[in-house]
Amino acid sequence: MPTRCATCGQPFELEVGFYYGTGYVSYALTVALSVANFVAFWVLYGISINDNSLYIYLGVNILVLILAMPYLMRLSRTIWLSFFVRYAPNWRQQKPDEPERIVKEQMGNW
C-alpha cells in the first residue's frame, strides 16, 4: 500500500500497527461473503444431507474466498481507515494532519 494518497496526500499509516484491527473487519466481510455464497449455492444448486453437495459448497466457498482475499484485504483496510479519518469537504485547500505516533525507525519491522 502506498504511504500517502496520490490525490489528497493523506498518510495511510497513522501509527505503528494501525492496521492490526483490520482482521476484525476482514473476518466480518469473510463471514458475510460465506453466508451469501451459501444462500446462492442453496438456491442455485441445492444442499442435501444425502449427497456430497455440502462438501461441494465448502470447496466452492474456499475457492471464492481465496480468489477474493486481495480485494477483501484492501476493502477491510479502507473501511478501517474510514473509521478514524474523516472526510474533509475542503481537502484541496486543507492539508491532512501529519501522524503523531509514527516512529520512523520502527516502520517496516514486521
Backbone torsions as a table, in degrees:
resi	resn	phi	psi	omega
1	MET	NA	139.8	179.2
2	PRO	-65.7	160.1	-179.5
3	THR	-76.7	-28.8	-179.8
4	ARG	-136.8	155.9	174.1
5	CYS	-69.8	133.9	-178.3
6	ALA	-70.1	-23.3	-177.3
7	THR	-88.5	-53.0	-172.6
8	CYS	-107.3	-14.1	179.5
9	GLY	85.6	8.7	179.0
10	GLN	-64.5	125.4	176.3
11	PRO	-70.2	137.2	-178.9
12	PHE	-86.9	-27.5	-179.9
13	GLU	-97.0	100.9	-175.2
14	LEU	-83.1	-29.9	175.7
15	GLU	-161.0	165.7	-179.7
16	VAL	-66.1	128.0	-179.4
17	GLY	78.0	18.5	-176.1
18	PHE	-60.9	-36.9	-173.0
19	TYR	-88.6	10.9	175.7
20	TYR	-63.1	-29.6	180.0
21	GLY	-71.7	-11.9	180.0
22	THR	-68.6	-15.1	176.2
23	GLY	-61.4	-37.3	178.2
24	TYR	-68.7	-41.4	178.5
25	VAL	-67.0	-42.6	179.1
26	SER	-63.6	-38.4	177.6
27	TYR	-62.7	-44.2	179.2
28	ALA	-63.6	-41.4	177.6
29	LEU	-65.4	-38.4	179.3
30	THR	-66.2	-42.7	177.6
31	VAL	-63.4	-43.5	179.4
32	ALA	-62.4	-41.6	178.3
33	LEU	-67.0	-37.7	178.5
34	SER	-66.4	-39.8	177.4
35	VAL	-66.2	-42.5	177.7
36	ALA	-62.9	-40.2	176.3
37	ASN	-62.9	-40.3	-179.9
38	PHE	-63.6	-45.4	-179.7
39	VAL	-65.0	-44.3	178.9
40	ALA	-63.2	-42.4	179.5
41	PHE	-65.5	-39.3	179.9
42	TRP	-65.0	-42.2	-179.0
43	VAL	-72.2	-43.8	-174.2
44	LEU	-81.9	-38.3	-173.2
45	TYR	-112.1	-37.7	-177.0
46	GLY	91.7	144.4	179.7
47	ILE	-124.0	129.4	-179.9
48	SER	-133.8	152.0	177.8
49	ILE	-79.4	-24.6	-173.3
50	ASN	-78.0	-19.0	179.8
51	ASP	-121.6	-168.6	-176.1
52	ASN	-94.1	22.1	-175.3
53	SER	-66.0	-30.6	177.8
54	LEU	-67.1	-39.0	177.7
55	TYR	-69.9	-33.9	175.4
56	ILE	-64.8	-42.8	177.3
57	TYR	-60.0	-45.0	-179.5
58	LEU	-60.9	-41.3	177.7
59	GLY	-64.6	-43.8	178.6
60	VAL	-65.2	-41.1	-179.4
61	ASN	-65.4	-41.4	177.4
62	ILE	-61.9	-43.1	179.0
63	LEU	-63.4	-44.2	178.8
64	VAL	-63.0	-42.4	-179.5
65	LEU	-67.5	-37.0	177.4
66	ILE	-65.9	-42.1	179.5
67	LEU	-70.0	-31.1	-178.0
68	ALA	-87.8	-6.2	-174.6
69	MET	-56.9	-45.2	178.8
70	PRO	-62.3	-38.3	179.5
71	TYR	-70.6	-40.4	178.1
72	LEU	-64.7	-37.3	179.1
73	MET	-63.6	-47.6	-179.1
74	ARG	-68.0	-38.0	178.2
75	LEU	-65.7	-41.2	179.8
76	SER	-67.0	-36.0	176.3
77	ARG	-66.2	-39.2	178.9
78	THR	-66.6	-43.0	178.5
79	ILE	-64.2	-43.6	179.6
80	TRP	-62.5	-41.9	178.5
81	LEU	-64.8	-36.0	-179.4
82	SER	-70.6	-18.3	174.3
83	PHE	-68.2	-29.8	-170.5
84	PHE	-112.5	-17.0	-179.9
85	VAL	-117.1	118.6	-179.4
86	ARG	-84.4	149.9	176.6
87	TYR	-74.5	131.5	177.5
88	ALA	-106.3	115.3	-178.4
89	PRO	-61.1	-29.3	179.8
90	ASN	-102.3	47.1	-174.7
91	TRP	-68.8	-18.8	178.8
92	ARG	-72.4	-33.9	-179.6
93	GLN	-91.5	-34.2	-175.1
94	GLN	-98.3	120.9	177.9
95	LYS	-76.9	147.9	178.8
96	PRO	-68.9	153.5	177.1
97	ASP	-68.3	142.9	175.3
98	GLU	-79.1	139.9	179.2
99	PRO	-64.3	139.4	-176.8
100	GLU	-91.2	-26.1	-169.7
101	ARG	-106.7	33.5	178.3
102	ILE	-97.9	129.1	172.8
103	VAL	-110.3	107.7	-173.8
104	LYS	-58.6	-32.8	-179.3
105	GLU	-69.2	-23.0	-177.0
106	GLN	-93.2	-6.3	-178.4
107	MET	-68.0	130.4	177.1
108	GLY	80.5	14.4	-179.4
109	ASN	-83.1	-7.5	-179.1
110	TRP	-103.6	NA	NA
